[in-house]
């Protein structure tokens, strides 16, 4: 009887945590902002779509989540973030995006992120760092 109760309790907790996780537009923008400020590609990777269009200093392509994370990690390795400021954002039926101004000790960049919504979750689908 007790074993059955424990199994039922564990199943309920697992089910609730699986269905309760949604990432709103605001939450994704906040997570992106924190990850960019820290120069943390791993944190960025947690909110990537499975495939990410990435344009980084003139090089561009479609990459897997893992590949995009590695390329971004390399960018942050050579460009320590000194300042990040949100410039613009948009979230409507057709387009969701956010634009940042990112400053390093040697250069300033414009960072554009396009977000896609799937089942109430927003994910980063495109990143342009120019």
Secondary structure, DSSP 8 states (H G I E B T S, - for coil): -HHHHHHHHHHHHHHHHHHH----HHHHHHHHHHHHHHT-HHHHHTTEEEEEEEEETTEEEEEEHHHHHHHHHHHHHHS-EEEEEEEEEEESSS-EEEEEEEEESS-EEEEEEEEEEETTEEEEEEEEE-
